[in-house]
Each structure stands twice: as structure tokens, then as C-alpha cells.
Amino acid sequence: MNPNTQLSYALSCTRGRGGRRNTLKSTNNYIKVEIFLPLFRFFWINMATAMDGSSMSPSADGLVNLEMDSQRTLYPYVTGSSVLGIKYKDGILLASDTGGSYGSTLRFKGVERIKVIGKHSLLGASGEISDFQEILKYLDELILYDNMWDDGNSLGPKEVHNYLTRVMYNRRNKFDPLWNSLVLAGVKNGEKHLGVVTMLGVHYEDNHVSTGFGNHLAVPILRKEWREDLTFEEAVKILEKCLMVLLYRDRSSINKFQIAKVTEEGATIYPPYSLKTFWEFAAFKEPAKNAQGSW
């Protein structure tokens, strides 16, 4: 029987002759059916739903268990690829592409994954885009609360980095992680800070960092060519070299990149742009020529 039909039949049983509503007797007083009807409707529909095979089921004592199953992020849907970070003479640079992959499909081409945090920091993210948006909400609340004190102090990159470490580790311990690898860059009081936080809460600092596939392809280039006295132009060229390697070798990367810098004066995010590519390499033109295997 349809749950709504069952409910109509049950409610009709509570009515007396002449259309007058009966009352239900309690221990010391009477409760009118008009008061009882909303609760009756709620529990009857829940019981009917449980009988239809939902997650609610009768317990050992015959009562309906109203506790619903909790949902977790089992697999990221829309994701971003690598984020690169490098220190140079006057500050820190971050770089990433603007692609958003829906599974293995490059569905979105204009996803900006580098954001300004407060007065002194930049944040870049790989991984699930919706989880990155959730992290940005947390940081907006944190910065707003810090500004409300109006005491002349402001959160620096070290404080934000520590906060993100606690957030990611807390969610990991709840078996409900935020599926991101984060790069936090900032400069405050002349001190440069560049660090990474993974989805498990693992965190570290370095002179150059990368997330995602860049850990395998970009980090060797950064180790070879990084110097402490790099100029802005030299640092940009190194990042563009790494981005080109990722474009050729990482299927999740697209030819639309964004670079941001943070110095003692503040943070700047530059508009996206493309790089000139060359696809006439022999391995690109005939990829199966020297490949081993039957196919």
C-alpha cells in the first residue's frame, strides 16, 4: 500500500462518528488529536519509509532507528592538477594552470586555484575544487575574526600554515578528509615562508615546492636551477619551464597558466596566459614507433 494511502487510512481510524475527532487518553489528561496529528504524520511516514527499505530500520525493542547514515567524500569529482612554488630574491612565486578535470575529462578551463589570504599570504590548491572552496570559507571566517580585534596585528603565513595543518589533520582523523594538497606562500616582516599541507595533515617547508604530478616532474628541475638570488624574471622562466614539462606529460594540465607573487608590499595575482608549444617531436608524432608490446 502506498505510504500516503496508509496514512489516510490510519488518520481515518482516529475519527469518531459525525466527523468529531476522538481524543487519545494519556496518564492524567487528554491530548487532542489536532495536537497529535503532526507527530503522528511524521512518525508514520518514517515507519513507512523504513518498511520500503531505507537506511532506517526497527531496533530490537521495536522502535524505529532514526539515525541516518553519514556520507563521506569517497572520491574527488572535479580536480585541479599541480601547483608550483618558488622563492626568489624579493618574495615568492606560485604557479598553476586553470584546468578543472571531471574525472579524466578536462571539463573546465577557467578554474583559478590561487587565492589571496589576508594581507601577507597566497594559497594554491591541487585536488577537489569543492573542498578547496570549503577551505576558503574557513579562512574567510578566520581572517574576519582576526580583523575584528583591530589591534594592529594580522595573521602571517606561518599562522595560516599552522591553521591549515590542524584543519587537514582534524578532518583526516574523522575519516572525512578534504581532498587537497595546499601550497601556502607569504612574506611578513622580511621573512619568507613557503610550505605544503597534504590531505592527511603532513606539512613541510622548503625553498621550492610542488604538488600532484609536479612532485615527480617539476621538483628535479627546481632543485637543479633554483638559487637564492633569483630575480623575478628568472624565477618566472623556471616556473614556465616546469609548467611546459607538465603540459607535455600530464594529461590533466592545460595550456592556460596563472602566476602570482607575494612580497613585503602584498600579493598580486596575474591574469591567465598561454605558452608557445612545440608538438613536432618524433615521440609525439609517432608515439608507438619504438614502443614494446603487441598493441
Buried (B, 14 or more C-beta within 10 A) or exposed (E): EEBEEBBEEEBEEBEEEEEEBEBEEEEEEEEEBEEBEEEBEEEBBBBBBBBEEEEBEEEEEEEBEEEEEEEEBEEBBBBBBBBBBBBBBBBBBBBBBBBBBEEEEBEBEEBBBBBBBBBBBBBBBBBBBBBBEBBBEEBEEBBEEBEEEEEEEBBBBBBBBBBBBEBBBEBBEEEEBBBBBBBBBBBBEEEBBBBBBBBEBEBEBBBBBBBBBBBEBBBEBBEEBBEEEBEBEBBBEBBBBBBBBBBBEBEBBBBBBBBBBBBEEEBEBBEBEEEEEEEEEEEEEEEEEEEEEEE
